[in-house]
Amino acid sequence: MTAAIQVGAILIRQWPMAELLTVESDVFSGNWNRVTLLNGSALDRKIRALGWNFIFMATEAKAVFFGVIGAAGIREALERILRKERRQSFNCLEVTGIVAKRFLGVPYVVVSAHFRHVQQSCYLGSSEARQTLQDQLEWARG
């Protein structure tokens, strides 16, 4: 059983560059892994030391679920956020908020995250270019 996701957690898509980073991770969902020992800034330093860039996307992605804060609800919310990502083809996600709230006495939780992207260039390419690269990498893996 994987540990609970907390604010600051990084999810990274399985791809060849992720293997070169040699970071410890465990399976989160599908082809996404949760980085276990590093937060966003530590991972950023490691990526920059390799000559790559760890781009932070300013747009916040959110998902809401009813109930109290729990691992199952947070996992479901993050999986919904990752399904939205498919159109953008980013390869990382950083959890930036898990907030419990109430409306008319009904508890709910807002999970927020920012997509991140590891690449060589300091300029973010189009989503089509990122998708093409992702398809080529998956084809190369077999």
N, C-alpha and C positions, 0 to 999 in steps of 0.2 A: 504494500500500500504506500503510495507516495505521500509526502508531507503536505500539509495544508498550504495553499497559496496565500502569500501575504503581500502587502504593499511593498513595492521594490523588486518583486520577483520578475525574472526575465524568462520569456518563452522564446525558443529559437527553433526555426524550421530545420529539419534534417537535410543537409546539403554538404557538398565537399568542403567548403570553407569552414563550416562548423566543426568538422572533424580535425582540421588543421589548427583550430584554436586550442585544442586539447583542454576543454573545460569539462568538469564533471557535470553530468546531467542525468535526469531520469525521464522516462516516457511520460508525457502528459496526455496527449490525445492525437491519434492518427500519426502524422509525420512531424508533430511538434513535441519538443522536449523542454523540460524546465531546468534551467541552469541552477545548480544546487549551492555552489559555494561563492558565487560572485553576484554583486548587485550591478546596476547599470553603469555607474561610474568606474568601477573596477574592471568590468568587461570592456568599457570604452578604452581605458588605458592599455589593456592587453591587445585590443584590435589595432589601435594606433601604433603600438610598438611593432606590429607586423607590416605597417605601411598602408593599412586600409582605413576606411572611415566608418563610423557608427552614427548614422544620420538619425536625428530625432524629429519625428513628424509632430507639428504643433497641434493638429486637429485631434481632439480627444474622442475616443470611441467609448460608448457607455452601453450597459445592459442592466436591466432591473429584474429582480425576482422577489416574490412575496415570501415572507417568513423572516426568520432570524439568520444572522451570519452563521454559515456552516460550510464545510468543505464541498458538499455536493452541490449546493446552490451556487457557490462561487465558480466551481468547475463548469457548471451548465452555462452560467453567464459568460465566462471566458470563451467557451466553445461557440456561443452565438456571435461574439465579437470576431472570432477567428473565421467564421463562415462569411462574415461581411468582408473580411480581408481578401478573400479569393480574387476579387475584382482588382485589387491594388497590387498584389504580388510582392508584399513586403516579407522579409524573412525573420523579423523579430517583433516581439511585443513586450512592453514594460507595463506592469500593473502599477497604476498611480493612485488609485483610491478604492477603498472598500468602506462604504458609509451606511450605517443602519439608520433608518428613518421610520416615521409613523405618519399615516394619514387617516384621520377619523378612527384612530385606535388600531388600525391594521398595520402590522410591521412589514417593512420591505427594505431591500438592500440595493444600493446603487454601486455597481462595479465599473470603474473607469480605467482606461488604459490608453497608452500612446503607442502607435506603431513605430518601429525603428527598422533601419535597413543597413546591412553591412555590405559595402562595396568598395572597389578601389578608387573610383572617382569621387571628388568632393562635390560634384554636381549630380543631383538626383535625376535619373533618366525617366522616360515615360513609363507608364504602367505596361504598355505593350512590349517595350524593350525588356523590362524586368520579367514579364511572363515568358517571353521567348527564351531568355537566359535560364529561367527555372525549368522550362520544358526540356532544353538541351541538357541540363545537368541531370534531370531525372532519367532521360533517355540514356545518358552515359553510364548511370548507375545500374541500368538494366532492369 
